[in-house]
Amino acid sequence: MGFFEKYLTLWVAICIVIGVSLGYFFSNAFQVIGNIQLAKINLPVAALIWLMIIPMMIKIDLKALKEVKQFSRGIGVTLFVNWAVKPFSMALLGWLFIGYLFKPYLPQDQIESYIAGLIILAAAPCTAMVFVWSNLMDGEPHFTLSQVALNDVIMIFLFAPIVGLLLGLSSITVPWDTLFLSVIIYIVIPLIIANCWRNILLRQEEGKQKLEVTIKKITPFSLSALLTTLILLFGFQGIQIITNPITILLLSIPIFIQVIFNSGLAYLLNLFVGSPHCVAGPSALIGASNFFELAVATAIVLFGFESGAALATVVGVLVEVPIMLVAVFIVNNTREWYVKKS
């Protein structure tokens, strides 16, 4: 495990503190950065996300989709949780907690926007961070790789329709052109660039070695972009986070329940269908975590930097990493469940 992954919680915590502090004391500067847009796409955020996920995506061999048959039970469970359960359960939790139970304690003009942010967050299955979670619990690497590749392909076609459907049910006007543009910019283009780059390297003499060297060289840029993105995202919401701590707490509750529910469901379903632990673990973690880079970017594009939707997705980042580390701990300490069954 690398130095960054080993102290992931610490780096995230430091980024949160730095971002919130800078956003609170230098809010005007962050507003200027927020207004650097082209076709409603924030250019600094787009550049950072590309820099962050392309080095992750270059590790993905799309040919790994052929490995799906080998891990069909785990793949089936993860796809079921990712696409048939998670977006809809999050929408349900959003409507229940934000739209009903917590409604009197939240800004009334942001209720629908908060719910929209939660839906967007849940509709984007995790990609880049999956490798980190799988690493932390000794997951089967070929399963993780094939699952990520499959999720990327499915997300290209299903992310926008699912978000549009659920936002429509929430009585929110859906800007379909912007939503599809987000999918193209934050999934399709980086995936094409990364795959072409990977293929060019592999076609050269000693291609695999060159690929490994390239990944090693560009990984620090990816990690730096991740840290900078977190600072930027929390900076955009710095004033809201400091002035509305109750809002942050209330938004975190449905996200917490969603992560625990979906990871637990995937983990137990894998036990039921007979998957090995090295598949069940990453399946549970993939099934619960989110592609927060895409979610935050989409929320910003659709509703703006200072919207409740953007805040909800940022809270997702705040809540998810600590919870996922707890989930890793639980998965690692229940390995005997699978040993006894086998």
Secondary structure, DSSP 8 states (H G I E B T S, - for coil): --HHHHTHHHHHHHHHHHHHHHHHH-HHHHHHHHT-EETTEEHHHHHHHHHHHHHHHTT--GGGGGGGGGGHHHHHHHHIIIIIIHHHHHHHHIIIIIIIISGGGS-GGGHHHHHHHHHHHHTSB--TTHHHHHHHTT--HHHHHHHHHHHHHHHHHHHHHHHHHHHHHTT----HHHHHHHHIIIIIHHHHHHHHHHHHHHTSTTHHHHHHHHHHHHHHHHHHHHHHHHHHHHHHTHHHHHH-HHHHHHHHHHHHHHHHHHHHHHHHHHHHHT--HHHHHHHHHHHH-B-HHHHHHHHHHHH-TTSHHHHHHHHHHHHHHHHHHHHHHHHHTTHHHHHHH-
